[in-house]
């Protein structure tokens, strides 16, 4: 059996304050912080899941996920600590960065896939 974590578990009030300050599109429900992302289609949903899967596996911190044709939802909590910890906020921030990035921005040469 894995050892119980000694990480700080945030109270609901602390979670609400942190989400408001830095992750306003995320919510707190059922012991997790969570966000549903709308996607354009099934291939985009799968690409998002795979990108988040890479982040999560590399960080060794794995979200619960649900998905359908045009959306993917990620729910984070640190199971070994029994609640939401810094690990969850940090992974949520990484998910935001990757899910929100689009080519063609002002700081890059990547133009994105052609429109058909």
C-alpha positions as CSV (number, residue, x, y, z in Angstrom):
1,X,0.0,0.0,0.0
2,X,1.4,3.5,-0.9
3,X,2.5,5.7,1.9
4,X,0.2,8.5,2.9
5,X,1.4,11.9,1.6
6,X,2.4,14.6,4.0
7,X,1.5,17.4,1.5
8,X,-0.7,20.3,2.6
9,X,-4.3,19.6,1.6
10,X,-6.2,22.9,0.9
11,X,-9.5,23.7,2.5
12,X,-12.5,24.5,0.2
13,X,-12.0,28.2,1.0
14,X,-8.3,28.1,0.1
15,X,-9.1,26.2,-3.1
16,X,-11.7,28.8,-4.1
17,X,-9.3,31.6,-3.6
18,X,-6.5,30.0,-5.6
19,X,-8.9,29.1,-8.4
20,X,-10.2,32.7,-8.6
21,X,-6.6,34.1,-8.6
22,X,-5.0,31.8,-11.1
23,X,-7.3,29.3,-12.7
24,X,-10.7,31.1,-13.0
25,X,-12.1,28.5,-15.5
26,X,-11.6,25.7,-13.1
27,X,-14.2,24.6,-10.4
28,X,-14.0,22.7,-7.2
29,X,-16.5,19.9,-6.8
30,X,-16.6,16.4,-5.3
31,X,-13.1,16.8,-3.8
32,X,-11.4,17.6,-7.1
33,X,-10.5,20.7,-9.1
34,X,-11.9,20.3,-12.6
35,X,-12.3,21.8,-16.0
36,X,-14.2,20.8,-19.1
37,X,-12.6,21.9,-22.4
38,X,-14.7,22.2,-25.6
39,X,-13.0,20.9,-28.7
40,X,-13.8,21.2,-32.4
41,X,-14.1,17.5,-33.0
42,X,-13.0,14.0,-32.0
43,X,-9.4,14.2,-33.3
44,X,-8.9,17.4,-31.4
45,X,-10.4,15.8,-28.2
46,X,-8.0,12.8,-28.6
47,X,-5.0,15.1,-29.2
48,X,-5.8,17.1,-26.0
49,X,-6.2,13.9,-24.0
50,X,-2.8,12.6,-25.3
51,X,-1.1,15.9,-24.6
52,X,-2.4,15.9,-21.0
53,X,-1.6,12.3,-20.7
54,X,2.1,13.1,-21.5
55,X,2.2,15.8,-18.9
56,X,0.5,13.7,-16.3
57,X,2.7,10.7,-16.9
58,X,5.9,12.8,-16.9
59,X,4.8,14.4,-13.6
60,X,3.6,11.1,-12.1
61,X,0.3,12.8,-11.2
62,X,-2.7,11.5,-13.0
63,X,-6.1,13.2,-13.5
64,X,-9.4,11.5,-13.8
65,X,-10.8,12.2,-17.2
66,X,-14.1,12.0,-19.2
67,X,-14.5,12.7,-22.9
68,X,-16.9,12.7,-25.8
69,X,-16.9,14.0,-29.4
70,X,-16.4,17.7,-28.7
71,X,-15.1,17.9,-25.1
72,X,-12.7,16.5,-22.5
73,X,-12.9,17.0,-18.8
74,X,-10.0,16.7,-16.3
75,X,-10.5,16.3,-12.5
76,X,-7.5,16.6,-10.2
77,X,-6.9,15.6,-6.6
78,X,-3.9,14.0,-4.9
79,X,-5.2,10.6,-3.8
80,X,-2.3,9.9,-1.5
81,X,-3.0,13.1,0.4
82,X,-6.8,12.7,0.3
83,X,-7.5,16.1,-1.2
84,X,-6.3,19.0,-3.4
85,X,-2.6,19.9,-3.0
86,X,0.0,22.0,-4.8
87,X,0.5,19.1,-7.3
88,X,-3.1,19.6,-8.5
89,X,-2.8,23.3,-9.0
90,X,0.5,22.9,-10.8
91,X,-0.7,20.2,-13.1
92,X,-3.9,22.3,-13.8
93,X,-1.7,25.3,-14.8
94,X,0.2,23.0,-17.2
95,X,-3.0,21.7,-18.7
96,X,-4.2,25.3,-19.2
97,X,-1.0,26.2,-20.9
98,X,-1.2,23.3,-23.4
99,X,-5.0,23.3,-23.9
100,X,-5.1,27.0,-24.5
101,X,-2.1,27.3,-26.9
102,X,-2.9,27.9,-30.6
103,X,-0.5,28.4,-33.5
104,X,-0.3,31.7,-35.3
105,X,0.1,33.9,-32.2
106,X,2.2,37.0,-32.2
107,X,5.3,35.3,-30.8
108,X,5.6,32.4,-33.2
109,X,6.3,31.2,-36.7
110,X,3.9,28.2,-36.4
111,X,0.9,29.1,-38.5
112,X,-1.4,26.1,-37.9
113,X,-3.0,23.6,-40.1
114,X,-4.6,24.8,-43.4
115,X,-8.3,25.4,-43.5
116,X,-10.1,23.0,-45.8
